[in-house]
Amino acid sequence: MVDWNSQAELALDSTVFVKFMHALAGLYFWEVVTSLDFEWAFFTGQKRFHYPAVFYFLNRYCLFFTMIGILIALDTTTEIDCQALYTFNQIMGQAASGLASINLSIRTMALWSHNRYIVIPIIVIILGHWSLILQGVLVKASWVDGAGCLVTGSNNTILAATFIYSMCFDLVILLLSMYKLVIGVKGGRSQLMGLLFKDGLVYFVIAFLANLLATVFIMLNLNAIMSVIFNVPAAIFSTIVACRAVRRLTNFSQKGPEVFSSTGHSGFRVAGPTASANTIGISPISARGTIKHKSELSNGVHVQQMQTFTVADEDRMSDYNSEGDTQKTRIQDPEIGDAEISAEFKRPPY
């Protein structure tokens, strides 16, 4: 049986820890560099700044500076205050995990149209999460000549409680989102709803598995190094999927309103002969609108084409509309091509 606290095992675990952290740092730096165009669009005014972006940037760069701090702790050859550096890394890394959950919470609150019966409980849960994150010094480290900064101990109880709380929090957010996107929807499902459903599910699965792995090793308490070795991967994977979900939703709003067929409408129907030709009718504001195209045939029979598009779905997510325009102001004459009309509902050539 392996003696996890033997000097030989601790030396081996330390070597694995150093190489593992460098690999994770490379992964996250690659993720940041390949998505810098999103930040650049804000700085150049191509995207309008909205409050959800604050949590996005905090999430992204808290982890960015955490990884820099970890590399300094692992690679420095000059004696430094290891405890202060590891305290900084621990708080910033835990904050990144908390901000990842907040990014998904904002989406859920928007889906529920900021219903106070949903928003208030979520805020209470967030405060509880951060009360664990800001508990203080949970990881102890010291300088060892010839080895550098080494982890010498950790508060496994608080660390495990934080990760378990994160998993439960993410589950609550997933269930609220799934209820609104699946059970609370009548008629057809838009591409926006499908995007939110898929991103929410992917985030939960990845974050849950990463947090579960970290919790298992914390509870096993094999030694000081193995207890915290999977804390960083949990923060990295949670942040990557949360930030990607934010970018995908923000970029989705640039494509214009989505057009899809509702279950209650037919593609074509015969209209009365008194209907005027080449008119566009938009129904009053509701969960779904309809765009009607009427064209007059040579035999005097009017054919009316029905096209439906989502209004309420995208209005709920208006906080993420980086261009500063509401979705309804984007809806123009489909002949101009602003709306994305599916092949099934293309306007007849006449």
C-alpha positions as a Markdown table, in Angstrom:
| # | Residue | x | y | z |
|---|---|---|---|---|
| 1 | Met | 0.0 | 0.0 | 0.0 |
| 2 | Val | 1.2 | 3.5 | -0.9 |
| 3 | Asp | 2.4 | 5.6 | 2.0 |
| 4 | Trp | 1.1 | 9.0 | 0.8 |
| 5 | Asn | 3.0 | 10.9 | 3.5 |
| 6 | Ser | 6.4 | 9.4 | 2.9 |
| 7 | Gln | 9.2 | 11.8 | 1.6 |
| 8 | Ala | 9.5 | 9.9 | -1.6 |
| 9 | Glu | 5.8 | 10.1 | -2.3 |
| 10 | Leu | 5.6 | 13.8 | -1.4 |
| 11 | Ala | 8.5 | 14.5 | -3.8 |
| 12 | Leu | 6.8 | 12.6 | -6.6 |
| 13 | Asp | 3.4 | 14.3 | -6.0 |
| 14 | Ser | 5.2 | 17.7 | -5.9 |
| 15 | Thr | 6.7 | 17.0 | -9.3 |
| 16 | Val | 3.4 | 15.9 | -10.8 |
| 17 | Phe | 1.7 | 19.0 | -9.3 |
| 18 | Val | 4.2 | 21.3 | -10.9 |
| 19 | Lys | 3.9 | 19.8 | -14.3 |
| 20 | Phe | 0.1 | 19.6 | -14.1 |
| 21 | Met | -0.2 | 23.3 | -13.1 |
| 22 | His | 2.0 | 24.3 | -16.1 |
| 23 | Ala | -0.2 | 22.3 | -18.5 |
| 24 | Leu | -3.4 | 23.8 | -17.0 |
| 25 | Ala | -1.8 | 27.3 | -17.3 |
| 26 | Gly | -1.0 | 26.8 | -20.9 |
| 27 | Leu | -4.6 | 25.6 | -21.6 |
| 28 | Tyr | -6.1 | 28.6 | -19.9 |
| 29 | Phe | -3.8 | 31.1 | -21.5 |
| 30 | Trp | -4.6 | 29.6 | -24.9 |
| 31 | Glu | -8.3 | 30.0 | -24.1 |
| 32 | Val | -7.8 | 33.7 | -23.2 |
| 33 | Val | -5.6 | 34.5 | -26.2 |
| 34 | Thr | -8.0 | 32.9 | -28.8 |
| 35 | Ser | -11.0 | 34.8 | -27.5 |
| 36 | Leu | -9.4 | 38.3 | -27.1 |
| 37 | Asp | -11.5 | 39.6 | -30.0 |
| 38 | Phe | -14.5 | 39.6 | -27.7 |
| 39 | Glu | -12.8 | 42.0 | -25.3 |
| 40 | Trp | -11.5 | 44.1 | -28.2 |
| 41 | Ala | -15.0 | 44.6 | -29.5 |
| 42 | Phe | -15.9 | 46.2 | -26.2 |
| 43 | Phe | -12.8 | 48.5 | -26.2 |
| 44 | Thr | -13.4 | 49.6 | -29.7 |
| 45 | Gly | -17.1 | 50.3 | -29.2 |
| 46 | Gln | -18.3 | 47.5 | -31.5 |
| 47 | Lys | -20.2 | 46.0 | -28.6 |
| 48 | Arg | -22.1 | 48.0 | -26.0 |
| 49 | Phe | -21.2 | 47.4 | -22.4 |
| 50 | His | -23.9 | 45.9 | -20.1 |
| 51 | Tyr | -23.7 | 45.0 | -16.5 |
| 52 | Pro | -23.4 | 41.2 | -17.1 |
| 53 | Ala | -20.1 | 41.9 | -18.7 |
| 54 | Val | -18.7 | 43.0 | -15.4 |
| 55 | Phe | -19.0 | 39.5 | -14.0 |
| 56 | Tyr | -17.7 | 38.0 | -17.2 |
| 57 | Phe | -14.5 | 40.1 | -17.1 |
| 58 | Leu | -14.0 | 39.5 | -13.3 |
| 59 | Asn | -14.4 | 35.7 | -13.8 |
| 60 | Arg | -12.0 | 35.6 | -16.7 |
| 61 | Tyr | -9.2 | 37.7 | -15.2 |
| 62 | Cys | -9.5 | 36.6 | -11.6 |
| 63 | Leu | -8.5 | 33.2 | -12.9 |
| 64 | Phe | -5.9 | 34.7 | -15.3 |
| 65 | Phe | -4.0 | 36.3 | -12.4 |
| 66 | Thr | -4.5 | 33.2 | -10.3 |
| 67 | Met | -2.6 | 31.2 | -12.9 |
| 68 | Ile | 0.2 | 33.8 | -13.0 |
| 69 | Gly | 0.5 | 33.6 | -9.2 |
| 70 | Ile | 0.6 | 29.8 | -9.3 |
| 71 | Leu | 3.4 | 29.9 | -11.9 |
| 72 | Ile | 5.4 | 32.4 | -9.8 |
| 73 | Ala | 5.0 | 30.2 | -6.7 |
| 74 | Leu | 6.2 | 27.1 | -8.7 |
| 75 | Asp | 9.0 | 28.6 | -10.7 |
| 76 | Thr | 10.6 | 31.2 | -8.5 |
| 77 | Thr | 14.2 | 30.5 | -7.3 |
| 78 | Thr | 14.3 | 33.5 | -4.9 |
| 79 | Glu | 12.8 | 33.2 | -1.5 |
| 80 | Ile | 9.4 | 34.9 | -1.2 |
| 81 | Asp | 6.4 | 35.0 | 1.2 |
| 82 | Cys | 4.8 | 31.7 | 0.0 |
| 83 | Gln | 1.9 | 32.0 | 2.4 |
| 84 | Ala | 0.8 | 35.4 | 1.1 |
| 85 | Leu | 1.1 | 34.3 | -2.5 |
| 86 | Tyr | -0.9 | 31.1 | -1.9 |
| 87 | Thr | -3.6 | 33.0 | 0.0 |
| 88 | Phe | -3.9 | 35.3 | -3.0 |
| 89 | Asn | -4.1 | 32.3 | -5.4 |
| 90 | Gln | -6.7 | 30.6 | -3.2 |
| 91 | Ile | -9.0 | 33.5 | -2.8 |
| 92 | Met | -8.8 | 34.5 | -6.5 |
| 93 | Gly | -9.2 | 31.0 | -7.7 |
| 94 | Gln | -12.3 | 30.4 | -5.5 |
| 95 | Ala | -13.7 | 33.7 | -6.6 |
| 96 | Ala | -13.4 | 32.6 | -10.2 |
| 97 | Ser | -15.5 | 29.5 | -9.4 |
| 98 | Gly | -18.1 | 31.7 | -7.7 |
| 99 | Leu | -18.2 | 34.2 | -10.6 |
| 100 | Ala | -18.7 | 31.3 | -13.0 |
| 101 | Ser | -21.9 | 30.4 | -11.1 |
| 102 | Ile | -23.0 | 34.0 | -11.1 |
| 103 | Asn | -22.6 | 34.2 | -14.9 |
| 104 | Leu | -25.0 | 31.3 | -15.3 |
| 105 | Ser | -27.3 | 32.8 | -12.6 |
| 106 | Ile | -27.7 | 36.0 | -14.5 |
| 107 | Arg | -28.9 | 34.1 | -17.6 |
| 108 | Thr | -31.4 | 32.2 | -15.4 |
| 109 | Met | -32.8 | 35.4 | -13.8 |
| 110 | Ala | -33.1 | 37.0 | -17.3 |
| 111 | Leu | -35.0 | 33.9 | -18.5 |
| 112 | Trp | -37.5 | 34.3 | -15.6 |
| 113 | Ser | -37.9 | 38.0 | -16.6 |
| 114 | His | -36.3 | 39.0 | -13.3 |
| 115 | Asn | -39.2 | 37.6 | -11.3 |
| 116 | Arg | -38.5 | 38.5 | -7.7 |
| 117 | Tyr | -39.5 | 35.1 | -6.4 |
| 118 | Ile | -36.6 | 33.7 | -8.5 |
| 119 | Val | -34.1 | 36.5 | -8.2 |
| 120 | Ile | -34.2 | 36.9 | -4.4 |
| 121 | Pro | -33.6 | 33.2 | -3.6 |
| 122 | Ile | -30.8 | 33.1 | -6.1 |
| 123 | Ile | -29.1 | 36.2 | -4.5 |
| 124 | Val | -29.4 | 34.5 | -1.1 |
| 125 | Ile | -27.7 | 31.4 | -2.5 |
| 126 | Ile | -25.0 | 33.5 | -4.1 |
| 127 | Leu | -24.3 | 35.3 | -0.8 |
| 128 | Gly | -24.1 | 31.9 | 1.0 |
| 129 | His | -21.6 | 30.7 | -1.7 |
| 130 | Trp | -19.4 | 33.7 | -1.2 |
| 131 | Ser | -19.5 | 33.4 | 2.6 |
| 132 | Leu | -17.7 | 30.1 | 2.1 |
| 133 | Ile | -15.4 | 31.5 | -0.6 |
| 134 | Leu | -14.2 | 34.3 | 1.6 |
| 135 | Gln | -13.6 | 32.2 | 4.7 |
| 136 | Gly | -9.9 | 33.1 | 4.8 |
| 137 | Val | -6.7 | 31.1 | 4.6 |
| 138 | Leu | -7.5 | 27.6 | 3.7 |
| 139 | Val | -4.2 | 26.5 | 2.2 |
| 140 | Lys | -0.8 | 26.7 | 4.1 |
| 141 | Ala | 2.5 | 27.0 | 2.3 |
| 142 | Ser | 6.1 | 27.7 | 3.2 |
| 143 | Trp | 9.5 | 28.2 | 1.6 |
| 144 | Val | 11.8 | 25.2 | 1.5 |
| 145 | Asp | 15.4 | 25.7 | 0.4 |
| 146 | Gly | 16.1 | 23.8 | -2.7 |
| 147 | Ala | 12.4 | 23.1 | -3.4 |
| 148 | Gly | 10.7 | 26.5 | -3.4 |
| 149 | Cys | 7.1 | 27.1 | -2.2 |
| 150 | Leu | 5.5 | 23.9 | -1.0 |
| 151 | Val | 1.9 | 23.3 | 0.2 |
| 152 | Thr | 2.1 | 22.1 | 3.8 |
| 153 | Gly | -1.5 | 21.9 | 4.8 |
| 154 | Ser | -5.2 | 22.8 | 4.0 |
| 155 | Asn | -8.5 | 23.2 | 5.7 |
| 156 | Asn | -10.2 | 20.3 | 4.0 |
| 157 | Thr | -13.6 | 20.8 | 5.7 |
| 158 | Ile | -14.2 | 24.3 | 4.3 |
| 159 | Leu | -12.8 | 23.4 | 0.9 |
| 160 | Ala | -15.1 | 20.4 | 0.6 |
| 161 | Ala | -18.1 | 22.4 | 1.8 |
| 162 | Thr | -17.3 | 25.1 | -0.8 |
| 163 | Phe | -17.2 | 22.6 | -3.7 |
| 164 | Ile | -20.3 | 20.7 | -2.5 |
| 165 | Tyr | -22.1 | 24.1 | -2.3 |
| 166 | Ser | -21.0 | 24.9 | -5.8 |
| 167 | Met | -22.4 | 21.7 | -7.2 |
| 168 | Cys | -25.7 | 22.2 | -5.4 |
| 169 | Phe | -25.9 | 25.8 | -6.6 |
| 170 | Asp | -25.2 | 24.8 | -10.2 |
| 171 | Leu | -27.9 | 22.1 | -9.9 |
| 172 | Val | -30.5 | 24.7 | -8.7 |
| 173 | Ile | -29.6 | 27.0 | -11.6 |
| 174 | Leu | -29.8 | 24.1 | -14.1 |
| 175 | Leu | -33.3 | 23.0 | -12.9 |
| 176 | Leu | -34.7 | 26.6 | -12.9 |
| 177 | Ser | -33.4 | 27.1 | -16.5 |
| 178 | Met | -34.6 | 23.7 | -17.7 |
| 179 | Tyr | -38.1 | 24.3 | -16.2 |
| 180 | Lys | -38.4 | 27.6 | -18.0 |
| 181 | Leu | -37.0 | 26.3 | -21.3 |
| 182 | Val | -38.8 | 23.0 | -21.4 |
| 183 | Ile | -41.9 | 22.8 | -19.3 |
| 184 | Gly | -42.7 | 26.5 | -19.3 |
| 185 | Val | -42.7 | 26.7 | -23.1 |
| 186 | Lys | -45.8 | 26.4 | -25.3 |
| 187 | Gly | -45.6 | 25.9 | -29.0 |
| 188 | Gly | -42.3 | 25.6 | -30.9 |
| 189 | Arg | -38.8 | 26.0 | -29.5 |
| 190 | Ser | -36.5 | 28.7 | -30.9 |
| 191 | Gln | -32.8 | 28.4 | -31.7 |
| 192 | Leu | -32.2 | 30.8 | -28.8 |
| 193 | Met | -33.9 | 28.5 | -26.4 |
| 194 | Gly | -32.0 | 25.5 | -27.7 |
| 195 | Leu | -28.7 | 27.4 | -27.3 |
| 196 | Leu | -29.6 | 28.3 | -23.7 |
| 197 | Phe | -30.6 | 24.7 | -23.0 |
| 198 | Lys | -27.5 | 23.2 | -24.4 |
| 199 | Asp | -25.1 | 25.6 | -22.9 |
| 200 | Gly | -26.7 | 25.3 | -19.5 |
| 201 | Leu | -26.5 | 21.5 | -19.6 |
| 202 | Val | -22.9 | 21.4 | -20.9 |
| 203 | Tyr | -21.8 | 23.9 | -18.2 |
| 204 | Phe | -23.5 | 21.8 | -15.4 |
| 205 | Val | -22.0 | 18.5 | -16.5 |
| 206 | Ile | -18.5 | 19.8 | -16.9 |
| 207 | Ala | -18.5 | 21.9 | -13.7 |
| 208 | Phe | -20.2 | 19.2 | -11.7 |
| 209 | Leu | -17.7 | 16.5 | -12.7 |
| 210 | Ala | -14.7 | 18.9 | -12.1 |
| 211 | Asn | -16.0 | 19.9 | -8.6 |
| 212 | Leu | -16.9 | 16.3 | -7.8 |
| 213 | Leu | -13.3 | 15.2 | -8.6 |
| 214 | Ala | -11.9 | 18.0 | -6.4 |
| 215 | Thr | -14.3 | 17.1 | -3.6 |
| 216 | Val | -13.3 | 13.4 | -3.7 |
| 217 | Phe | -9.6 | 14.1 | -3.3 |
| 218 | Ile | -10.2 | 16.7 | -0.6 |
| 219 | Met | -12.3 | 14.2 | 1.4 |
| 220 | Leu | -9.7 | 11.4 | 0.8 |
| 221 | Asn | -7.1 | 13.7 | 2.4 |
| 222 | Leu | -4.2 | 11.6 | 1.1 |
| 223 | Asn | -1.6 | 14.3 | 1.7 |
| 224 | Ala | -1.4 | 18.1 | 1.6 |
| 225 | Ile | -0.6 | 18.1 | -2.2 |
| 226 | Met | -3.1 | 15.6 | -3.4 |
| 227 | Ser | -5.9 | 17.3 | -1.4 |
| 228 | Val | -5.7 | 20.4 | -3.5 |
| 229 | Ile | -4.3 | 19.1 | -6.8 |
| 230 | Phe | -7.8 | 19.2 | -8.5 |
| 231 | Asn | -8.9 | 22.5 | -7.1 |
| 232 | Val | -7.4 | 24.4 | -10.0 |
| 233 | Pro | -8.9 | 22.2 | -12.8 |
| 234 | Ala | -12.3 | 22.7 | -11.2 |
| 235 | Ala | -11.9 | 26.5 | -11.4 |
| 236 | Ile | -10.5 | 26.5 | -14.9 |
| 237 | Phe | -13.1 | 24.2 | -16.5 |
| 238 | Ser | -16.0 | 26.1 | -14.8 |
| 239 | Thr | -14.6 | 29.4 | -16.0 |
| 240 | Ile | -14.0 | 28.3 | -19.6 |
| 241 | Val | -17.5 | 26.9 | -20.1 |
| 242 | Ala | -19.2 | 29.8 | -18.3 |
| 243 | Cys | -17.3 | 32.4 | -20.3 |
| 244 | Arg | -18.0 | 30.6 | -23.5 |
| 245 | Ala | -21.7 | 30.5 | -22.7 |
| 246 | Val | -21.7 | 34.3 | -22.2 |
| 247 | Arg | -19.8 | 34.9 | -25.5 |
| 248 | Arg | -22.1 | 32.5 | -27.5 |
| 249 | Leu | -25.2 | 34.2 | -26.1 |
| 250 | Thr | -23.9 | 37.7 | -26.8 |
| 251 | Asn | -22.8 | 36.9 | -30.3 |
| 252 | Phe | -26.1 | 35.2 | -31.0 |
| 253 | Ser | -27.9 | 38.6 | -30.6 |
| 254 | Gln | -26.0 | 40.0 | -33.5 |
| 255 | Lys | -27.6 | 37.6 | -35.9 |
| 256 | Gly | -31.0 | 39.3 | -35.7 |
| 257 | Pro | -34.3 | 37.7 | -34.7 |
| 258 | Glu | -34.8 | 34.1 | -35.4 |
| 259 | Val | -37.7 | 32.8 | -37.5 |
| 260 | Phe | -39.2 | 29.5 | -36.8 |
| 261 | Ser | -42.5 | 27.7 | -37.3 |
| 262 | Ser | -44.8 | 27.4 | -34.4 |
| 263 | Thr | -46.9 | 24.3 | -34.0 |
| 264 | Gly | -50.2 | 26.2 | -34.4 |
| 265 | His | -49.7 | 27.7 | -37.8 |
| 266 | Ser | -49.7 | 26.3 | -41.3 |
| 267 | Gly | -47.3 | 27.3 | -44.0 |
| 268 | Phe | -49.9 | 28.7 | -46.5 |
| 269 | Arg | -53.5 | 29.4 | -46.3 |
| 270 | Val | -56.1 | 31.0 | -48.7 |
| 271 | Ala | -57.1 | 34.5 | -47.8 |
| 272 | Gly | -60.2 | 36.4 | -48.9 |
| 273 | Pro | -60.2 | 38.3 | -52.2 |
| 274 | Thr | -60.6 | 41.6 | -50.4 |
| 275 | Ala | -57.2 | 41.4 | -48.7 |
| 276 | Ser | -54.6 | 43.9 | -50.0 |
| 277 | Ala | -51.5 | 42.7 | -51.7 |
| 278 | Asn | -47.9 | 43.0 | -50.5 |
| 279 | Thr | -48.6 | 43.9 | -46.9 |
| 280 | Ile | -46.8 | 42.9 | -43.8 |
| 281 | Gly | -48.8 | 42.4 | -40.6 |
| 282 | Ile | -47.3 | 42.0 | -37.2 |
| 283 | Ser | -49.4 | 40.8 | -34.3 |
| 284 | Pro | -49.4 | 42.7 | -31.0 |
| 285 | Ile | -46.7 | 42.0 | -28.4 |
| 286 | Ser | -47.0 | 38.4 | -27.1 |
| 287 | Ala | -44.9 | 35.4 | -26.6 |
| 288 | Arg | -44.6 | 35.0 | -30.3 |
| 289 | Gly | -45.3 | 37.3 | -33.2 |
| 290 | Thr | -46.2 | 36.5 | -36.8 |
| 291 | Ile | -45.1 | 38.1 | -40.0 |
| 292 | Lys | -47.6 | 37.8 | -42.8 |
| 293 | His | -46.9 | 38.1 | -46.5 |
| 294 | Lys | -49.8 | 38.4 | -48.9 |
| 295 | Ser | -49.2 | 38.2 | -52.6 |
| 296 | Glu | -51.9 | 38.6 | -55.2 |
| 297 | Leu | -52.0 | 35.9 | -57.9 |
| 298 | Ser | -53.2 | 36.4 | -61.4 |
| 299 | Asn | -56.4 | 34.5 | -60.8 |
| 300 | Gly | -57.4 | 36.9 | -58.0 |
| 301 | Val | -56.8 | 34.4 | -55.2 |
| 302 | His | -54.6 | 35.7 | -52.4 |
| 303 | Val | -52.0 | 33.4 | -50.8 |
| 304 | Gln | -50.9 | 34.3 | -47.3 |
| 305 | Gln | -47.6 | 33.1 | -46.0 |
| 306 | Met | -47.2 | 32.8 | -42.2 |
| 307 | Gln | -43.8 | 33.2 | -40.5 |
| 308 | Thr | -43.3 | 33.2 | -36.8 |
| 309 | Phe | -40.4 | 34.6 | -34.8 |
| 310 | Thr | -39.5 | 34.8 | -31.2 |
| 311 | Val | -40.0 | 38.1 | -29.4 |
| 312 | Ala | -40.3 | 37.4 | -25.7 |
| 313 | Asp | -37.5 | 34.8 | -25.7 |
| 314 | Glu | -34.9 | 37.4 | -26.9 |
| 315 | Asp | -36.4 | 40.3 | -24.9 |
| 316 | Arg | -35.8 | 38.3 | -21.8 |
| 317 | Met | -32.1 | 38.2 | -22.7 |
| 318 | Ser | -31.8 | 41.9 | -23.6 |
| 319 | Asp | -29.2 | 42.4 | -21.0 |
| 320 | Tyr | -26.8 | 40.4 | -23.2 |
| 321 | Asn | -27.6 | 42.4 | -26.3 |
| 322 | Ser | -24.3 | 44.0 | -26.8 |
| 323 | Glu | -25.4 | 46.3 | -29.7 |
| 324 | Gly | -27.7 | 48.3 | -27.5 |
| 325 | Asp | -30.8 | 47.7 | -29.7 |
| 326 | Thr | -33.8 | 45.8 | -28.6 |
| 327 | Gln | -34.7 | 42.7 | -30.7 |
| 328 | Lys | -37.9 | 44.2 | -31.8 |
| 329 | Thr | -36.2 | 47.2 | -33.5 |
| 330 | Arg | -34.2 | 44.8 | -35.6 |
| 331 | Ile | -37.3 | 43.3 | -37.3 |
| 332 | Gln | -37.4 | 44.8 | -40.7 |
| 333 | Asp | -39.1 | 43.9 | -44.0 |
| 334 | Pro | -38.0 | 40.3 | -44.7 |
| 335 | Glu | -37.4 | 41.4 | -48.3 |
| 336 | Ile | -34.3 | 43.3 | -47.0 |
| 337 | Gly | -32.9 | 40.1 | -45.6 |
| 338 | Asp | -32.6 | 41.2 | -42.0 |
| 339 | Ala | -34.6 | 38.3 | -40.6 |
| 340 | Glu | -33.2 | 34.8 | -41.0 |
| 341 | Ile | -36.0 | 33.1 | -42.9 |
| 342 | Ser | -35.8 | 29.3 | -43.1 |
| 343 | Ala | -36.0 | 27.6 | -46.5 |
| 344 | Glu | -39.4 | 26.2 | -45.6 |
| 345 | Phe | -40.9 | 29.7 | -45.3 |
| 346 | Lys | -39.2 | 31.5 | -48.1 |
| 347 | Arg | -41.3 | 34.1 | -49.8 |
| 348 | Pro | -42.7 | 32.9 | -53.2 |
| 349 | Pro | -41.0 | 34.5 | -56.3 |
| 350 | Tyr | -44.2 | 36.2 | -57.3 |
